[in-house]
Each structure stands twice: as structure tokens, then as C-alpha cells.
């Protein structure tokens, strides 16, 4: 996968500068809101050096991580390879479903695995196949939240998610159509690694604006793609995890917490 221009910069002061700016935003947001935050890592299944490095950082700073697992990529052997992380971070890691095959089915327009080009029945078939596969491999570790590939799907797909027993969906902030009643919408605001800007200088202000929006909302969702990370990306991630871990006033949560909290209201 392509590395964002933000992480092709040799200016290591840039990442400390970004972190300092985010800290100022945290302090400003805390004056008006109780802040919750969650981190979501996409395209999970295949063990790799980057995956292990990412998991190690979340363990180091004891910050929860919601992992979006692609069912067709996950095998029993690959799941067993995560055992050490799961044992060390039992309360930290929340595993949920990320598409079925992570394959585009739209003949034109933006990529979607569960978009309008597919019938509701075809969507439901893939959802139930993926759900069954992950339940067989992962058992009770699977949370009934769904992250659609490319952060988008149709209304029909969301209705099929409800039919299949999913209780939440995680997409980009402001995604349409609006999630139907009974399917909790848990948006991500910050895209750390799949950014499209042409330079690091362009990335900085837009990244900070995403943090500002998320923190001001009271529930800041931060998206990761470990396969798009290099040393610079890991450096910024560590700076951010260190920053967030230092603020006890920020409640770091998983989808399990958010879904159970809303069910009890």
C-alpha cells in the first residue's frame, strides 16, 4: 500500500509539532466537553512486522484498539498468531468485522463492497458468511460492529446488517446515508495513514482540522492502516499514544464499551 506524503517527510520536528498542536486542541475541547476517544485499525488478519509493532505500541501505552478484521483473510492459524497480544491485552483489544473479502463491486464511482450495485440478498449472504467464519475462528472475541471497506455502504446494506444481528457501524464522520435506528453509528474523524494530500505541508492543517472536529464532538475516532506505515508513521503514532495516555480525563474506549453503554441507556 502507498505511504502518505506526510510520512515521506524527513522533517522529524513536524511530528512533534503536530502532537503539540493536538495537545492544545485537547485542552480546548476539555473546557467544553467530556472527551472519549477510540482508535480503529483496518485491514486486519495477516501477521506482519508492522502489525506486531502496532500492537506492541498499544500494549506499551495501555490504550484500547478496535481491530477491523477481513473475514476471508482470517484463518485459524492467523488468529492463533495473535494469541500473545490477546493474552497481554485482554481488555484492550476489540475485534470486529471489516467487509467480507474487501473487494469492490461497484462498476463505476467510488469503491464499495456493499454498495448499491449489489442486491440486498447478495449483501446479506456475504455478511452472514463473514460473520459465521469469524465466529467459528474467534468465538466470543468477535464484537457485532461492522466497518465497511472504504468507509461506505448503501442503506440496503445497513438494513441487512441489522437483520444479521449487527449492533453498530463505523464509517467516516459525516457519511451518508445516515445509519438506521437500531444500528449505532460510531464514526472516525481522523485518517492517519490513507491521506491524499500531495505534500506533508498540505497534510498538517487538514490532519489537525480532523482532530479538532473529532475532539470537539466529544467522541474522537482515529483510523489507522498498519500496512501503510513506515518508521515516520510509527513515530507519530507513538507521540500521539503517549499524549493520549497522559490525559486520564480522556476516556479511551472500545466498541464493546460504546455498544453496551447505549444498550443500557
C-alpha positions as a Python dict, from the first residue, in 0.01 Angstrom:
ca = {
    (1, 'X'): (0, 0, 0),
    (2, 'X'): (106, 357, -67),
    (3, 'X'): (274, 563, 206),
    (4, 'X'): (118, 905, 259),
    (5, 'X'): (330, 1209, 170),
    (6, 'X'): (305, 1311, 536),
    (7, 'X'): (536, 1023, 625),
    (8, 'X'): (778, 1077, 340),
    (9, 'X'): (895, 1397, 506),
    (10, 'X'): (1242, 1400, 661),
    (11, 'X'): (1138, 1677, 900),
    (12, 'X'): (1102, 1483, 1224),
    (13, 'X'): (1017, 1807, 1406),
    (14, 'X'): (693, 1806, 1204),
    (15, 'X'): (556, 1511, 1403),
    (16, 'X'): (634, 1672, 1738),
    (17, 'X'): (476, 1993, 1608),
    (18, 'X'): (159, 1804, 1511),
    (19, 'X'): (145, 1636, 1852),
    (20, 'X'): (188, 1968, 2033),
    (21, 'X'): (-93, 2118, 1825),
    (22, 'X'): (-320, 1822, 1906),
    (23, 'X'): (-247, 1871, 2277),
    (24, 'X'): (-365, 2232, 2252),
    (25, 'X'): (-682, 2109, 2085),
    (26, 'X'): (-735, 1854, 2363),
    (27, 'X'): (-709, 2124, 2628),
    (28, 'X'): (-951, 2348, 2440),
    (29, 'X'): (-1202, 2066, 2391),
    (30, 'X'): (-1180, 1957, 2756),
    (31, 'X'): (-1303, 2300, 2862),
    (32, 'X'): (-1638, 2231, 2697),
    (33, 'X'): (-1679, 1853, 2684),
    (34, 'X'): (-1606, 1522, 2844),
    (35, 'X'): (-1388, 1358, 2581),
    (36, 'X'): (-1391, 995, 2473),
    (37, 'X'): (-1161, 857, 2206),
    (38, 'X'): (-1113, 533, 2020),
    (39, 'X'): (-854, 404, 1776),
    (40, 'X'): (-954, 176, 1487),
    (41, 'X'): (-708, -30, 1283),
    (42, 'X'): (-831, -154, 944),
    (43, 'X'): (-739, -446, 714),
    (44, 'X'): (-653, -687, 995),
    (45, 'X'): (-582, -1060, 954),
    (46, 'X'): (-233, -1121, 814),
    (47, 'X'): (53, -1130, 1069),
    (48, 'X'): (339, -894, 982),
    (49, 'X'): (617, -691, 1137),
    (50, 'X'): (404, -377, 1111),
    (51, 'X'): (108, -546, 1277),
    (52, 'X'): (322, -664, 1569),
    (53, 'X'): (483, -322, 1604),
    (54, 'X'): (142, -150, 1611),
    (55, 'X'): (4, -392, 1869),
    (56, 'X'): (315, -351, 2081),
    (57, 'X'): (266, 26, 2097),
    (58, 'X'): (-94, -4, 2214),
    (59, 'X'): (16, -251, 2480),
    (60, 'X'): (302, -21, 2586),
    (61, 'X'): (67, 272, 2644),
    (62, 'X'): (-228, 57, 2758),
    (63, 'X'): (-466, 222, 2511),
    (64, 'X'): (-756, 22, 2362),
    (65, 'X'): (-768, -60, 1992),
    (66, 'X'): (-1064, -167, 1776),
    (67, 'X'): (-938, -407, 1510),
    (68, 'X'): (-1133, -439, 1184),
    (69, 'X'): (-1086, -797, 1059),
    (70, 'X'): (-1142, -904, 697),
    (71, 'X'): (-1318, -1245, 724),
    (72, 'X'): (-1185, -1402, 404),
    (73, 'X'): (-829, -1316, 505),
    (74, 'X'): (-856, -1459, 856),
    (75, 'X'): (-765, -1822, 925),
    (76, 'X'): (-737, -2024, 1242),
    (77, 'X'): (-356, -2018, 1214),
    (78, 'X'): (-351, -1641, 1172),
    (79, 'X'): (-585, -1596, 1467),
    (80, 'X'): (-361, -1816, 1681),
    (81, 'X'): (-70, -1589, 1585),
    (82, 'X'): (-244, -1305, 1774),
    (83, 'X'): (-271, -1509, 2096),
    (84, 'X'): (19, -1338, 2274),
    (85, 'X'): (-130, -993, 2212),
    (86, 'X'): (-477, -1105, 2318),
    (87, 'X'): (-344, -1254, 2638),
    (88, 'X'): (-142, -946, 2731),
    (89, 'X'): (-420, -703, 2641),
    (90, 'X'): (-745, -882, 2722),
    (91, 'X'): (-937, -563, 2797),
    (92, 'X'): (-761, -354, 2532),
    (93, 'X'): (-841, -520, 2202),
    (94, 'X'): (-1184, -527, 2039),
    (95, 'X'): (-1217, -739, 1723),
    (96, 'X'): (-1492, -674, 1470),
    (97, 'X'): (-1582, -743, 1106),
    (98, 'X'): (-1443, -543, 812),
    (99, 'X'): (-1631, -632, 495),
    (100, 'X'): (-1617, -990, 371),
    (101, 'X'): (-1348, -1007, 101),
    (102, 'X'): (-1259, -635, 89),
    (103, 'X'): (-1348, -636, -281),
    (104, 'X'): (-1503, -357, -487),
    (105, 'X'): (-1834, -446, -655),
    (106, 'X'): (-1924, -106, -798),
    (107, 'X'): (-1886, -83, -1180),
    (108, 'X'): (-1833, 293, -1157),
    (109, 'X'): (-1790, 562, -896),
    (110, 'X'): (-1627, 520, -558),
    (111, 'X'): (-1524, 176, -438),
    (112, 'X'): (-1773, -15, -223),
    (113, 'X'): (-1803, -379, -129),
    (114, 'X'): (-2160, -334, -9),
    (115, 'X'): (-2283, -59, -238),
    (116, 'X'): (-2597, -3, -448),
    (117, 'X'): (-2479, -229, -732),
    (118, 'X'): (-2549, -536, -517),
    (119, 'X'): (-2884, -682, -421),
    (120, 'X'): (-2984, -691, -54),
    (121, 'X'): (-2977, -1072, -64),
    (122, 'X'): (-2623, -1081, -206),
    (123, 'X'): (-2514, -841, 67),
    (124, 'X'): (-2684, -1047, 338),
    (125, 'X'): (-2523, -1365, 207),
    (126, 'X'): (-2173, -1216, 236),
    (127, 'X'): (-2245, -1065, 577),
    (128, 'X'): (-2365, -1394, 721),
    (129, 'X'): (-2077, -1588, 561),
    (130, 'X'): (-1824, -1348, 706),
    (131, 'X'): (-1994, -1343, 1044),
    (132, 'X'): (-2008, -1722, 1063),
    (133, 'X'): (-1644, -1756, 958),
    (134, 'X'): (-1520, -1512, 1221),
    (135, 'X'): (-1744, -1656, 1493),
    (136, 'X'): (-1606, -2002, 1418),
    (137, 'X'): (-1246, -1880, 1437),
    (138, 'X'): (-1271, -1611, 1705),
    (139, 'X'): (-1567, -1719, 1916),
    (140, 'X'): (-1677, -1471, 2182),
    (141, 'X'): (-1395, -1231, 2093),
    (142, 'X'): (-1599, -1105, 1796),
    (143, 'X'): (-1791, -780, 1856),
    (144, 'X'): (-2105, -722, 1647),
    (145, 'X'): (-1988, -394, 1492),
    (146, 'X'): (-1917, -359, 1120),
    (147, 'X'): (-1664, -141, 940),
    (148, 'X'): (-1737, -130, 565),
    (149, 'X'): (-1434, -125, 335),
    (150, 'X'): (-1360, 229, 217),
    (151, 'X'): (-1592, 352, 496),
    (152, 'X'): (-1903, 345, 279),
    (153, 'X'): (-2203, 124, 209),
    (154, 'X'): (-2566, 150, 97),
    (155, 'X'): (-2879, 186, 308),
    (156, 'X'): (-2983, -163, 195),
    (157, 'X'): (-2653, -292, 334),
    (158, 'X'): (-2717, -127, 670),
    (159, 'X'): (-3064, -280, 686),
    (160, 'X'): (-2904, -620, 616),
    (161, 'X'): (-2652, -554, 893),
    (162, 'X'): (-2943, -514, 1134),
    (163, 'X'): (-3101, -832, 1000),
    (164, 'X'): (-2775, -1021, 1055),
    (165, 'X'): (-2762, -904, 1418),
    (166, 'X'): (-2501, -630, 1400),
    (167, 'X'): (-2548, -353, 1654),
    (168, 'X'): (-2311, -85, 1524),
    (169, 'X'): (-2136, 51, 1216),
    (170, 'X'): (-1813, 253, 1195),
    (171, 'X'): (-1761, 480, 893),
    (172, 'X'): (-1609, 821, 827),
    (173, 'X'): (-1755, 1121, 1005),
    (174, 'X'): (-2043, 1266, 803),
    (175, 'X'): (-2102, 951, 598),
    (176, 'X'): (-2432, 912, 416),
    (177, 'X'): (-2683, 761, 420),
    (178, 'X'): (-2749, 809, 791),
    (179, 'X'): (-2745, 482, 985),
    (180, 'X'): (-3096, 348, 1057),
    (181, 'X'): (-3238, 330, 1407),
    (182, 'X'): (-3102, 31, 1594),
    (183, 'X'): (-2760, 45, 1426),
    (184, 'X'): (-2526, 261, 1634),
    (185, 'X'): (-2316, 498, 1421),
    (186, 'X'): (-1957, 517, 1551),
    (187, 'X'): (-1766, 748, 1314),
    (188, 'X'): (-1394, 800, 1271),
    (189, 'X'): (-1281, 1160, 1228),
    (190, 'X'): (-906, 1128, 1184),
    (191, 'X'): (-737, 941, 898),
    (192, 'X'): (-376, 890, 1000),
    (193, 'X'): (-243, 685, 709),
    (194, 'X'): (-452, 687, 389),
    (195, 'X'): (-422, 1058, 324),
    (196, 'X'): (-433, 1200, -30),
    (197, 'X'): (-250, 1534, 6),
    (198, 'X'): (40, 1598, -231),
    (199, 'X'): (282, 1712, 40),
    (200, 'X'): (344, 1698, 414),
    (201, 'X'): (282, 2072, 430),
    (202, 'X'): (-70, 2018, 290),
    (203, 'X'): (-135, 1724, 525),
    (204, 'X'): (-59, 1904, 851),
    (205, 'X'): (-351, 2154, 854),
    (206, 'X'): (-610, 1906, 728),
    (207, 'X'): (-499, 1641, 977),
    (208, 'X'): (-522, 1892, 1261),
    (209, 'X'): (-867, 2001, 1142),
    (210, 'X'): (-980, 1638, 1162),
    (211, 'X'): (-851, 1614, 1520),
    (212, 'X'): (-1023, 1941, 1607),
    (213, 'X'): (-1358, 1817, 1472),
    (214, 'X'): (-1328, 1483, 1649),
    (215, 'X'): (-1225, 1624, 1985),
    (216, 'X'): (-1495, 1893, 1973),
    (217, 'X'): (-1757, 1622, 1912),
    (218, 'X'): (-1674, 1460, 2245),
    (219, 'X'): (-1605, 1124, 2076),
    (220, 'X'): (-1290, 1129, 1863),
    (221, 'X'): (-1238, 833, 1631),
    (222, 'X'): (-887, 781, 1491),
    (223, 'X'): (-827, 542, 1199),
    (224, 'X'): (-505, 351, 1135),
    (225, 'X'): (-378, 138, 846),
    (226, 'X'): (-71, -53, 965),
    (227, 'X'): (15, -168, 612),
    (228, 'X'): (60, 199, 512),
    (229, 'X'): (305, 276, 792),
    (230, 'X'): (680, 339, 782),
    (231, 'X'): (918, 449, 1058),
    (232, 'X'): (791, 808, 1045),
    (233, 'X'): (429, 691, 1075),
    (234, 'X'): (516, 482, 1379),
    (235, 'X'): (695, 778, 1533),
    (236, 'X'): (386, 1000, 1505),
    (237, 'X'): (162, 720, 1633),
    (238, 'X'): (383, 677, 1938),
    (239, 'X'): (382, 1052, 2005),
    (240, 'X'): (1, 1051, 1988),
    (241, 'X'): (-40, 744, 2210),
    (242, 'X'): (197, 895, 2465),
    (243, 'X'): (-7, 1217, 2454),
    (244, 'X'): (-346, 1048, 2494),
    (245, 'X'): (-219, 817, 2770),
    (246, 'X'): (-113, 1122, 2970),
    (247, 'X'): (-469, 1255, 2989),
    (248, 'X'): (-676, 1050, 3231),
    (249, 'X'): (-965, 1287, 3163),
    (250, 'X'): (-989, 1137, 2812),
    (251, 'X'): (-1175, 809, 2833),
    (252, 'X'): (-1018, 566, 2587),
    (253, 'X'): (-1285, 319, 2478),
    (254, 'X'): (-1367, 25, 2251),
    (255, 'X'): (-1681, -58, 2056),
    (256, 'X'): (-1776, -307, 2327),
    (257, 'X'): (-1797, -21, 2576),
    (258, 'X'): (-1989, 208, 2342),
    (259, 'X'): (-2245, -53, 2239),
    (260, 'X'): (-2307, -179, 2594),
    (261, 'X'): (-2337, 179, 2723),
    (262, 'X'): (-2600, 268, 2463),
    (263, 'X'): (-2792, -56, 2520),
    (264, 'X'): (-2815, 24, 2891),
    (265, 'X'): (-2946, 377, 2841),
}
